[in-house]
Amino acid sequence: MSIRIGHGFDAHRFASGRRLVLGGVTIPFAYGLAAHSDGDVVIHALCDALLGAAALGDIGRHFPDTSAEFAGIDSRILLRRVRNSLGEQHLSVGNADITIVAQVPRLAPFVDAMQGILAGDLGVGRGQVNVKATTTERMGYTGREEGIAVHAVVLLVGGTAQISDR
Protein backbone atom coordinates (compact mmCIF):
# COMPACT_ATOMS: atom_id res chain seq x y z
CA MET A 1 0.00 0.00 0.00
CA SER A 2 1.25 3.48 -0.75
CA ILE A 3 0.42 6.86 0.72
CA ARG A 4 0.92 9.91 -1.47
CA ILE A 5 0.56 13.62 -0.76
CA GLY A 6 -0.13 16.24 -3.42
CA HIS A 7 -0.39 20.02 -3.41
CA GLY A 8 -2.21 22.13 -5.97
CA PHE A 9 -2.42 25.87 -6.51
CA ASP A 10 -4.38 27.93 -8.97
CA ALA A 11 -5.44 31.55 -9.34
CA HIS A 12 -7.75 33.34 -11.74
CA ARG A 13 -8.51 36.98 -12.36
CA PHE A 14 -12.06 38.34 -12.09
CA ALA A 15 -13.83 38.93 -15.42
CA SER A 16 -17.10 40.58 -16.40
CA GLY A 17 -19.86 38.63 -18.09
CA ARG A 18 -19.07 35.28 -16.49
CA ARG A 19 -20.66 33.21 -13.73
CA LEU A 20 -18.61 32.67 -10.57
CA VAL A 21 -18.35 28.92 -9.97
CA LEU A 22 -16.33 27.66 -7.00
CA GLY A 23 -16.21 24.03 -5.92
CA GLY A 24 -19.09 23.28 -8.30
CA VAL A 25 -21.33 25.92 -6.67
CA THR A 26 -22.55 28.99 -8.55
CA ILE A 27 -21.96 32.00 -6.30
CA PRO A 28 -24.06 35.14 -6.81
CA PHE A 29 -21.48 37.85 -7.59
CA ALA A 30 -20.93 40.63 -10.11
CA TYR A 31 -17.92 38.87 -11.68
CA GLY A 32 -16.83 35.42 -12.69
CA LEU A 33 -13.29 34.21 -13.29
CA ALA A 34 -11.39 34.47 -16.56
CA ALA A 35 -10.52 31.02 -17.87
CA HIS A 36 -10.73 28.69 -20.86
CA SER A 37 -13.10 26.40 -18.89
CA ASP A 38 -15.78 27.54 -16.44
CA GLY A 39 -12.97 28.99 -14.29
CA ASP A 40 -13.65 26.90 -11.17
CA VAL A 41 -10.34 27.67 -9.49
CA VAL A 42 -11.21 25.40 -6.54
CA ILE A 43 -11.56 22.34 -8.74
CA HIS A 44 -8.50 23.29 -10.79
CA ALA A 45 -6.29 23.41 -7.67
CA LEU A 46 -7.84 20.16 -6.43
CA CYS A 47 -7.18 18.43 -9.77
CA ASP A 48 -3.56 19.59 -9.68
CA ALA A 49 -3.13 18.23 -6.15
CA LEU A 50 -4.65 14.87 -7.14
CA LEU A 51 -2.60 14.58 -10.32
CA GLY A 52 0.56 15.59 -8.48
CA ALA A 53 0.06 13.02 -5.74
CA ALA A 54 -0.42 10.34 -8.40
CA ALA A 55 2.66 11.55 -10.36
CA LEU A 56 0.45 12.23 -13.39
CA GLY A 57 1.58 15.77 -14.18
CA ASP A 58 -0.80 18.70 -13.95
CA ILE A 59 -4.20 19.87 -15.15
CA GLY A 60 -2.73 21.70 -18.14
CA ARG A 61 -1.16 18.50 -19.43
CA HIS A 62 -4.44 16.60 -19.28
CA PHE A 63 -6.84 19.40 -20.23
CA PRO A 64 -4.89 22.03 -22.22
CA ASP A 65 -6.38 25.50 -22.56
CA THR A 66 -5.45 25.37 -26.24
CA SER A 67 -8.00 22.61 -26.89
CA ALA A 68 -11.48 23.52 -28.11
CA GLU A 69 -12.73 20.37 -26.37
CA PHE A 70 -12.31 22.09 -23.00
CA ALA A 71 -13.63 25.55 -23.90
CA GLY A 72 -16.26 26.47 -21.32
CA ILE A 73 -16.28 22.93 -19.87
CA ASP A 74 -17.77 22.31 -16.45
CA SER A 75 -14.73 21.67 -14.24
CA ARG A 76 -16.63 18.94 -12.39
CA ILE A 77 -16.26 16.85 -15.54
CA LEU A 78 -12.50 17.34 -15.34
CA LEU A 79 -12.50 16.35 -11.66
CA ARG A 80 -14.39 13.15 -12.38
CA ARG A 81 -11.93 12.30 -15.17
CA VAL A 82 -9.03 12.83 -12.78
CA ARG A 83 -10.77 10.59 -10.21
CA ASN A 84 -11.10 7.90 -12.88
CA SER A 85 -7.37 8.18 -13.66
CA LEU A 86 -6.63 7.62 -9.98
CA GLY A 87 -8.83 4.55 -10.00
CA GLU A 88 -6.80 3.11 -12.87
CA GLN A 89 -3.77 3.30 -10.55
CA HIS A 90 -5.79 1.78 -7.67
CA LEU A 91 -5.50 5.06 -5.74
CA SER A 92 -8.29 6.67 -3.76
CA VAL A 93 -8.65 9.91 -1.86
CA GLY A 94 -7.90 9.65 1.85
CA ASN A 95 -8.74 13.31 2.37
CA ALA A 96 -8.57 16.72 0.70
CA ASP A 97 -8.06 20.09 2.38
CA ILE A 98 -8.76 23.19 0.30
CA THR A 99 -8.14 26.85 1.16
CA ILE A 100 -9.80 29.56 -0.93
CA VAL A 101 -8.07 32.95 -0.73
CA ALA A 102 -10.53 35.70 -1.65
CA GLN A 103 -11.29 39.15 -0.31
CA VAL A 104 -14.67 39.03 -2.04
CA PRO A 105 -17.25 37.59 -2.21
CA ARG A 106 -18.07 36.24 1.26
CA LEU A 107 -17.90 32.45 0.84
CA ALA A 108 -18.82 31.01 4.24
CA PRO A 109 -22.48 30.40 3.25
CA PHE A 110 -21.35 28.20 0.32
CA VAL A 111 -18.65 26.05 1.93
CA ASP A 112 -20.93 23.18 2.99
CA ALA A 113 -22.39 22.89 -0.51
CA MET A 114 -18.88 22.87 -2.02
CA GLN A 115 -17.78 20.09 0.36
CA GLY A 116 -20.79 17.98 -0.57
CA ILE A 117 -20.31 18.41 -4.32
CA LEU A 118 -16.57 17.74 -4.21
CA ALA A 119 -16.98 14.67 -1.99
CA GLY A 120 -19.64 13.31 -4.34
CA ASP A 121 -17.51 13.86 -7.43
CA LEU A 122 -14.53 12.22 -5.73
CA GLY A 123 -16.65 9.30 -4.53
CA VAL A 124 -15.68 9.80 -0.87
CA GLY A 125 -17.49 10.68 2.34
CA ARG A 126 -18.26 14.29 3.12
CA GLY A 127 -15.92 14.13 6.12
CA GLN A 128 -12.98 13.48 3.80
CA VAL A 129 -13.21 16.87 2.11
CA ASN A 130 -12.60 20.16 3.90
CA VAL A 131 -13.09 23.58 2.32
CA LYS A 132 -12.28 26.84 4.04
CA ALA A 133 -12.06 30.45 2.91
CA THR A 134 -9.80 33.24 4.08
CA THR A 135 -8.73 36.72 3.04
CA THR A 136 -5.31 38.34 2.83
CA GLU A 137 -6.48 41.35 4.86
CA ARG A 138 -6.51 43.44 1.67
CA MET A 139 -2.89 42.60 0.75
CA GLY A 140 -1.83 41.40 -2.72
CA TYR A 141 -3.95 40.68 -5.80
CA THR A 142 -6.66 38.86 -3.88
CA GLY A 143 -6.75 41.64 -1.30
CA ARG A 144 -7.14 44.24 -4.05
CA GLU A 145 -10.12 42.19 -5.27
CA GLU A 146 -8.47 41.32 -8.59
CA GLY A 147 -9.17 37.59 -8.37
CA ILE A 148 -9.22 34.40 -6.33
CA ALA A 149 -6.46 31.93 -5.45
CA VAL A 150 -6.78 28.41 -4.06
CA HIS A 151 -4.43 25.93 -2.38
CA ALA A 152 -5.36 22.24 -2.19
CA VAL A 153 -3.61 19.41 -0.36
CA VAL A 154 -4.64 15.78 -0.79
CA LEU A 155 -3.71 12.41 0.61
CA LEU A 156 -4.07 9.43 -1.71
CA VAL A 157 -4.00 5.83 -0.50
CA GLY A 158 -3.83 2.45 -2.20
CA GLY A 159 -1.94 1.21 -5.18
CA THR A 160 1.30 -0.59 -4.57
CA ALA A 161 4.44 0.89 -3.14
CA GLN A 162 7.10 1.21 -5.81
CA ILE A 163 10.72 0.75 -4.85
CA SER A 164 13.37 2.01 -7.21
CA ASP A 165 16.81 0.44 -7.38
CA ARG A 166 18.40 3.77 -8.25
N, C-alpha and C positions, 0 to 999 in steps of 0.2 A: 504494500500500500504506500502511496506517496501523498505528501502534503505539499501544496504549492501556494505561494502568496503572490498576488499581482497588484500593481498600482496603476490607476488610470487617471489622466487629467485631460480636461478639455475646457475651452472657453469660446464663447461666441459673442459677437457684438449685437446690440439691439438694432432692429430694422423696422421701418414702417411697413404697414400693409401685410403683416404676417401674424399668424396666431402664435401665442406663447405656449409651448408644450414642454413640460418638464416631468420626467418620470412617467410618461404616458398620460399625464393629466393636463387638460387644457385649462390654463390660468387666465382669468379675465384681467387684461392689462392692455395698455395703449400700444405696446410694441411686442413683436415677436423677436426671434433671433435669426440673424443672417446665416444661411447655410444652404448647401446643395440639397440636403434632405429636409425633413421637417424641423431640423435644428434642435432636437431634444438633447441638449448638452449633458443631461443626467445620464441618459442611456448611452451616449457616446463614450463618456468617461468609464461607465460600467463595462461596456464592451471591450474597451482597451485594457481594463484591469483583468477581465476574464481571459482575453486572448494572450496577454502577457504572462499570466500565471501558467497557461497551458503551452507556452513557448510557441505560439502561433502568429507572432507578429503583432500588427496593430489594425485598427479599424480601417485605415486608409488603404491598407494592402488588400483587405477582403472586400471593401465596398468603396472603391475610388470615386472621388468627387468629379472625376472626368467622365464617368460613365452615365449615359442617359438612363440606364436601368434604375439608378438610385435617385434620380431627380425627384424631389418632393416626397420620397418614400417615408412611410411611417417607421420611425426608428424602432418600434416594438418588433417589427418584422426582422430587422437586423439583429436584435437581441435574441430572438428565438432561433435564428440561424446560427448565431454564436453558441447558444446552448446546445444545439444539435451537434456542432463540431466538438464540443466538450464530451458529449455522450459517445462519439465515435472513438474517443481516447479513454473511455471508461472513467471520466472525471465528472464529479458533481460539485455543486456549490455547498461548502460548509457554512459560510456566511458572507455577507457583503455589507460594508459600511460606507456610506456615501455622504459627503459634505458639500452642500450647495453654498457658494459664496456669492451673495447678491445684496446690494443695498435696497433695491426695489425689484419686484413687488414683495409685500409681506407674504411669506410662504407657509407659515405655521399651519394655517387651516387646511393645507393640501397635502401635508406630509403623510398622514395615514393612508390616504388614497394612493399616493405614489408607492408606498411600501406594499400595499396589497397588489397593485398592478405588477410591480417588478417581481414580487415573490411568485405570482401566478405565471408570469412569462418564463421565469427561471425554473419553475416546477419544484419549488421549495416551500417550506412553511413560512408564514408571515414573520415569525420570530427570528428567521435567519437573514432578514433584510432590514437594515437600519438606514433611515434617511434623516438628516438634520440640515438646518439652514442657519447661516450666520452672515454677518456683515463684516466689512473691514473698517468700520467706524469712519466712513467717508474717505478712506485712503485708497489710492490706486484707481485703476480703471473701473473696477466694480463699485468702489466708493463714489466715483464721479458719475455713476449710473450710466456707464457706457456699454455694459454687458454683464454677463453672468459666467462664472467659472465653477467647475466642479472637480472634486477629488473623489476617487473611489478606490477602496481597498477590498480585495476578496481573498478568501481562503478556499482552495479547491482540494478535494479529497478523492482518493480512489486511484485507478490506474495501477501501474506497477512501477516500483522504484527502479530507476535506470542507473546502473553503475558503469562509469566510463573507466577504461584502463589507461587513460591518458594522464 
